[in-house]
Amino acid sequence: CSSSSSSNSLGFSGRASTHGLTGRLQLFAEVVFLILRDAFVVRELSCNVALCRQFWWHGVCLWPEDMPKKSLVVLQSADSILDPGAIAAHVLNRDAADVLWLEGFAHGELLAPQGWEGRRRLVEFVEGLDGA
């Protein structure tokens, strides 16, 4: 797993090494999380109906020029729903916000147990807004 971070973002790799017992337990926990996520969220009928048939995505689009001056965009590099690289480039090119880049994370994985470091960085950003 890569632990490099982009110089234009607040990126990091929160993945544990798959070597040793700790890495294997981490890998097992991630697989269980993905299975449960797929079983209870992705394939759950009510969620599918709400997100695919009754939710108008064009009504909730947020453009960089509409963002407040101090904003943070959190992107996961392995997101299968959107293109995080294109979004990061668009936001950073317009100097519209800071980007918290979570290397190797899938969509919403920030909220999973392995996302604790990303959540900590998010809290630091929000706490820094008090002095702004």
C-alpha positions in Angstrom: 0.0 0.0 0.0 1.2 3.5 -0.8 1.8 5.9 2.0 2.6 8.9 -0.2 0.5 12.0 -0.1 -0.2 14.7 -2.6 1.6 18.0 -2.0 -1.6 19.9 -2.8 -3.8 18.1 -0.3 -4.0 16.8 3.2 -3.7 13.2 2.0 -2.6 10.1 3.8 -2.9 6.4 3.6 -4.7 4.9 6.5 -4.2 1.3 5.4 -2.5 -1.2 7.7 0.2 -3.4 6.3 -1.1 -6.9 5.5 2.0 -8.5 7.1 1.6 -10.1 10.5 -1.4 -10.8 12.7 -2.4 -7.2 13.0 -2.5 -6.7 9.3 -4.5 -9.8 8.8 -7.0 -8.8 11.4 -7.3 -5.4 9.7 -7.8 -7.0 6.3 -10.5 -9.4 7.8 -12.3 -6.4 9.4 -12.2 -4.5 6.1 -13.7 -7.5 4.2 -16.4 -8.0 6.8 -17.2 -4.3 6.6 -17.5 -4.4 2.8 -19.7 -7.4 2.9 -22.0 -5.9 5.5 -22.1 -2.6 3.6 -23.0 -4.3 0.4 -25.7 -6.4 2.1 -27.4 -3.8 4.1 -26.8 -0.5 2.3 -26.0 -1.0 -1.4 -28.6 -3.7 -2.1 -31.2 -2.6 0.4 -34.4 -1.8 -1.6 -35.4 1.4 0.3 -31.9 2.9 -0.2 -31.9 2.0 -3.9 -35.4 3.6 -4.5 -34.5 6.7 -2.5 -31.1 7.3 -4.3 -32.0 6.1 -7.8 -35.6 7.0 -8.3 -36.6 9.8 -5.9 -33.4 11.8 -5.5 -32.7 14.5 -8.1 -28.9 14.8 -8.1 -28.9 17.9 -10.3 -30.7 19.7 -7.5 -27.9 19.2 -4.9 -24.8 19.9 -7.0 -22.2 22.1 -5.3 -19.9 24.1 -7.6 -16.6 25.5 -6.4 -17.8 29.0 -6.9 -20.7 28.4 -4.5 -18.5 27.1 -1.7 -17.7 29.2 1.4 -14.1 30.6 1.5 -12.9 28.1 4.2 -14.1 24.7 2.9 -12.8 21.2 3.0 -13.6 18.6 0.4 -13.0 15.0 1.6 -12.2 12.5 -1.2 -11.5 8.8 -1.1 -9.1 7.6 -3.8 -10.9 4.3 -4.4 -14.3 5.8 -4.7 -16.4 3.8 -7.1 -19.3 6.3 -7.3 -17.5 9.4 -8.4 -14.1 10.4 -9.9 -12.1 11.7 -6.9 -9.1 12.7 -9.0 -11.2 14.9 -11.3 -13.0 16.5 -8.4 -9.7 17.2 -6.6 -8.2 18.7 -9.7 -11.2 20.9 -10.3 -11.4 22.2 -6.7 -7.7 22.7 -6.4 -7.3 24.5 -9.7 -10.0 27.0 -8.7 -8.4 27.4 -5.3 -11.9 26.9 -3.9 -11.1 24.6 -0.9 -8.7 22.4 0.8 -8.8 18.7 -0.1 -8.5 15.8 2.4 -7.3 12.9 0.2 -7.8 9.4 1.7 -5.6 7.1 -0.2 -7.0 3.6 -0.8 -10.3 4.4 0.8 -13.7 3.5 -0.9 -16.8 5.7 -0.9 -17.9 6.4 2.7 -15.1 4.4 4.2 -14.1 7.5 6.2 -16.9 6.5 8.5 -15.7 2.9 9.0 -13.3 1.9 11.8 -10.2 2.3 9.6 -11.1 5.9 8.9 -10.2 7.2 12.4 -7.2 9.1 11.2 -9.2 10.9 8.5 -11.9 11.8 11.0 -9.2 13.2 13.3 -7.9 15.4 10.5 -11.5 16.5 9.7 -12.0 17.5 13.3 -8.7 19.4 13.3 -9.9 21.4 10.2 -13.2 22.2 11.8 -11.6 23.3 15.1 -9.3 25.5 13.1 -12.3 27.4 11.7 -13.0 28.9 15.1 -9.9 31.2 14.8 -10.7 32.2 11.2 
